[in-house]
Amino acid sequence: MFGLMGAYAAGSTQHLKTSIYIFVLVVVVLVVIALLLLVFLLKERKNKPEDKAGGPEPVKERKRKGEGEGKEKHVMRKYLMLLGILVASVTYQAGLDPPGGAWQHSGNGYDAGNPIMHDSQRHRFLAFFYSNSTSFVASIVVIIILLLQRKDEEKWSLRVMNTTIVLDLLALLGAYATGSSRGWKTSVYVIALVIAVLAYVATHMMLAILCSHSSQEEGSSGTAEA
């Protein structure tokens, strides 16, 4: 994984300074994940005394609960690993073959191998490149952490990885918005489309939760009447 990050840093740019920036992104992503770990750990410790207030659980109940949580953690690890590998593959290819291609010959102030977008629309290219690089680095770091996790890992650590993947996908959206068009106006339309889709999904989830609550209330009232 670290060799893959080195290949990305060396192959996605011809400037040593930019390659160093990519490794700085690695450090930044690690710091963000460390902060998330700290936040979720403190939150978990605050919730533990409340969980123990109800008294000890029966042995069979704890065993059944532990097996259910173990299966849930296993499914979550596979889900996070799949997303991490998928995003890492997409962003790696986009970094080595940026939108618009690269100059094939040197001349007129251009160097062969440099991205065309870098010279024609520098600010847009930088926005694409660093969003794409952040997404790639976050994916690789998540994969490494998942590989190093133990079987008895706490559930809150998986939540940290889940949050990191969400930030990873948001960076990928930013890279798509800046790299898929040549005008800022079109990028704004892409972002507006993303917001509209998220609003639709949020509305659908709210309706599903409300329907679930109403069905549970009807079931409990029916049981009380019986």
C-alpha positions as a printed NumPy array, in Angstrom:
array([[  0.   ,   0.   ,   0.   ],
       [  2.808,   2.43 ,   0.827],
       [  4.545,   1.422,  -2.415],
       [  1.311,   2.201,  -4.268],
       [  1.2  ,   5.653,  -2.687],
       [  4.807,   6.203,  -3.758],
       [  3.942,   5.166,  -7.318],
       [  1.002,   7.58 ,  -7.325],
       [  3.117,  10.445,  -5.95 ],
       [  5.819,   9.847,  -8.562],
       [  3.567,   9.074, -11.54 ],
       [  0.848,  11.688, -11.161],
       [  3.198,  14.672, -11.407],
       [  6.607,  15.582, -12.782],
       [  7.361,  17.998,  -9.95 ],
       [  9.082,  16.848,  -6.766],
       [  7.353,  19.579,  -4.758],
       [  3.9  ,  18.256,  -5.701],
       [  4.946,  14.703,  -4.808],
       [  5.968,  15.951,  -1.361],
       [  2.538,  17.565,  -0.982],
       [  0.938,  14.159,  -1.55 ],
       [  2.903,  12.674,   1.355],
       [  1.855,  15.676,   3.451],
       [ -1.737,  14.706,   2.599],
       [ -1.001,  11.255,   4.034],
       [ -0.004,  12.862,   7.331],
       [ -3.091,  15.105,   7.308],
       [ -5.413,  12.134,   6.704],
       [ -3.729,  10.186,   9.523],
       [ -4.188,  13.146,  11.878],
       [ -7.885,  13.415,  10.946],
       [ -8.391,   9.689,  11.572],
       [ -6.548,   9.966,  14.913],
       [ -8.849,  12.833,  15.95 ],
       [-11.904,  10.806,  14.931],
       [-10.611,   7.856,  16.969],
       [-10.2  ,  10.115,  19.99 ],
       [-13.704,  11.595,  19.623],
       [-15.426,   8.219,  19.236],
       [-13.361,   6.691,  22.058],
       [-14.349,   9.454,  24.487],
       [-17.959,   9.134,  23.401],
       [-17.854,   5.359,  23.951],
       [-16.403,   5.743,  27.437],
       [-19.136,   8.215,  28.391],
       [-21.827,   5.792,  27.249],
       [-20.41 ,   2.715,  29.023],
       [-21.547,   3.608,  32.582],
       [-25.11 ,   4.096,  31.321],
       [-25.03 ,   0.679,  29.655],
       [-23.994,  -1.024,  32.878],
       [-26.702,   0.633,  34.95 ],
       [-29.292,  -1.977,  33.99 ],
       [-27.411,  -4.808,  35.751],
       [-25.572,  -7.881,  34.41 ],
       [-27.032,  -9.63 ,  31.389],
       [-27.616, -13.4  ,  31.301],
       [-24.756, -15.462,  29.874],
       [-26.793, -16.764,  26.924],
       [-28.019, -13.276,  26.099],
       [-24.484, -11.871,  26.155],
       [-23.228, -14.732,  23.979],
       [-26.017, -14.216,  21.455],
       [-25.407, -10.49 ,  21.47 ],
       [-21.651, -10.997,  21.002],
       [-22.186, -13.317,  18.031],
       [-24.549, -10.798,  16.43 ],
       [-22.071,  -7.947,  16.917],
       [-19.247, -10.114,  15.54 ],
       [-21.184, -10.797,  12.346],
       [-22.092,  -7.125,  12.047],
       [-18.426,  -6.09 ,  12.43 ],
       [-17.348,  -8.655,   9.818],
       [-19.915,  -7.348,   7.32 ],
       [-18.857,  -3.751,   8.046],
       [-15.163,  -4.593,   7.477],
       [-15.944,  -6.192,   4.111],
       [-18.105,  -3.225,   3.127],
       [-15.391,  -0.712,   4.045],
       [-12.658,  -2.749,   2.345],
       [-14.726,  -3.002,  -0.853],
       [-15.353,   0.745,  -0.947],
       [-11.715,   1.515,  -0.133],
       [-10.383,  -0.702,  -2.938],
       [-12.944,   0.634,  -5.432],
       [-12.2  ,   4.314,  -4.719],
       [ -8.427,   3.694,  -4.628],
       [ -8.595,   2.08 ,  -8.094],
       [-10.658,   4.912,  -9.577],
       [ -8.585,   7.734,  -8.102],
       [ -5.255,   6.05 ,  -8.947],
       [ -6.235,   5.802, -12.602],
       [ -7.536,   9.391, -12.622],
       [ -4.304,  10.664, -11.053],
       [ -2.071,   9.007, -13.643],
       [ -4.38 ,   9.886, -16.555],
       [ -5.956,  13.274, -15.651],
       [ -8.922,  14.807, -17.536],
       [ -7.868,  16.288, -20.876],
       [ -4.774,  14.101, -21.165],
       [ -1.147,  15.205, -21.245],
       [  1.111,  16.984, -23.749],
       [  2.66 ,  14.498, -26.168],
       [  5.547,  16.697, -27.313],
       [  7.606,  19.462, -25.742],
       [  7.403,  22.936, -27.296],
       [  5.763,  26.353, -27.022],
       [  6.515,  26.398, -23.308],
       [  4.939,  22.996, -22.673],
       [  6.728,  19.858, -21.484],
       [  5.781,  16.388, -22.678],
       [  3.913,  14.464, -19.981],
       [  2.501,  17.543, -18.225],
       [ -1.317,  17.58 , -17.954],
       [ -2.937,  19.855, -20.51 ],
       [ -5.463,  21.008, -17.94 ],
       [ -2.604,  22.173, -15.703],
       [ -1.531,  24.716, -18.34 ],
       [ -4.952,  25.689, -19.716],
       [ -6.941,  25.864, -16.432],
       [ -4.467,  25.715, -13.585],
       [ -6.849,  26.462, -10.691],
       [ -9.361,  23.879, -11.856],
       [ -6.621,  21.286, -12.266],
       [ -5.272,  21.958,  -8.772],
       [ -8.773,  21.58 ,  -7.304],
       [ -9.186,  18.276,  -9.166],
       [ -5.711,  16.993,  -8.364],
       [ -5.8  ,  17.626,  -4.616],
       [ -9.382,  16.386,  -4.219],
       [ -8.503,  13.239,  -6.137],
       [ -5.258,  12.79 ,  -4.182],
       [ -7.046,  13.239,  -0.847],
       [ -9.598,  10.61 ,  -1.832],
       [ -6.861,   8.211,  -2.964],
       [ -4.763,   8.665,   0.172],
       [ -7.787,   8.272,   2.455],
       [ -8.727,   5.023,   0.697],
       [ -5.222,   3.584,   1.068],
       [ -5.017,   4.587,   4.744],
       [ -8.417,   2.998,   5.46 ],
       [ -7.334,  -0.221,   3.738],
       [ -4.108,  -0.313,   5.787],
       [ -5.961,   0.253,   9.065],
       [ -8.517,  -2.431,   8.219],
       [ -5.695,  -4.868,   7.472],
       [ -4.129,  -4.142,  10.866],
       [ -7.37 ,  -4.445,  12.846],
       [ -7.905,  -7.283,  15.303],
       [-10.946,  -9.546,  15.315],
       [-12.075,  -8.183,  18.69 ],
       [-11.847,  -4.576,  17.526],
       [-14.336,  -2.232,  19.161],
       [-17.356,  -1.145,  17.143],
       [-16.511,   2.536,  17.5  ],
       [-13.276,   2.04 ,  15.522],
       [-15.326,   0.785,  12.573],
       [-17.453,   3.918,  12.855],
       [-14.274,   5.945,  12.478],
       [-13.437,   4.071,   9.279],
       [-16.997,   4.552,   8.063],
       [-16.764,   8.313,   8.659],
       [-13.404,   8.414,   6.858],
       [-14.904,   6.628,   3.848],
       [-17.715,   9.224,   3.752],
       [-15.129,  12.035,   3.674],
       [-13.249,  10.03 ,   1.052],
       [-16.32 ,   9.842,  -1.192],
       [-17.005,  13.564,  -0.733],
       [-13.47 ,  14.302,  -1.952],
       [-14.142,  12.017,  -4.926],
       [-17.274,  14.038,  -5.71 ],
       [-15.186,  17.202,  -5.604],
       [-12.669,  15.687,  -8.015],
       [-15.463,  14.67 , -10.379],
       [-17.107,  18.112, -10.257],
       [-13.855,  19.894, -11.127],
       [-12.463,  17.362, -13.586],
       [-15.553,  16.441, -15.603],
       [-16.151,  19.922, -17.051],
       [-14.186,  22.933, -18.261],
       [-16.282,  25.68 , -16.695],
       [-16.973,  26.582, -13.077],
       [-20.649,  27.064, -13.897],
       [-20.977,  23.4  , -14.887],
       [-19.2  ,  22.36 , -11.687],
       [-21.771,  24.319,  -9.677],
       [-24.516,  22.419, -11.53 ],
       [-22.853,  19.114, -10.587],
       [-22.699,  20.146,  -6.918],
       [-26.35 ,  21.242,  -7.042],
       [-27.251,  17.856,  -8.524],
       [-25.403,  16.098,  -5.689],
       [-27.281,  18.18 ,  -3.105],
       [-30.607,  17.361,  -4.805],
       [-29.836,  13.618,  -4.771],
       [-28.777,  13.761,  -1.101],
       [-31.974,  15.643,  -0.246],
       [-34.028,  12.967,  -2.023],
       [-32.235,  10.168,  -0.158],
       [-32.642,  11.987,   3.183],
       [-36.387,  12.454,   2.519],
       [-36.744,   8.782,   1.62 ],
       [-34.933,   7.732,   4.811],
       [-37.097,  10.031,   6.959],
       [-40.274,   8.566,   5.449],
       [-38.98 ,   5.018,   6.022],
       [-38.191,   5.81 ,   9.683],
       [-41.621,   7.367,  10.221],
       [-43.36 ,   4.365,   8.635],
       [-41.289,   2.005,  10.794],
       [-42.195,   3.913,  13.973],
       [-45.883,   3.971,  13.085],
       [-45.913,   0.199,  12.388],
       [-44.157,  -0.476,  15.708],
       [-46.708,   1.676,  17.568],
       [-49.578,  -0.17 ,  15.911],
       [-48.009,  -3.506,  16.828],
       [-47.494,  -2.498,  20.462],
       [-51.053,  -1.14 ,  20.749],
       [-52.423,  -4.372,  19.261],
       [-50.434,  -6.443,  21.757],
       [-51.673,  -4.287,  24.666],
       [-55.305,  -4.72 ,  23.585],
       [-54.839,  -8.498,  23.3  ]])
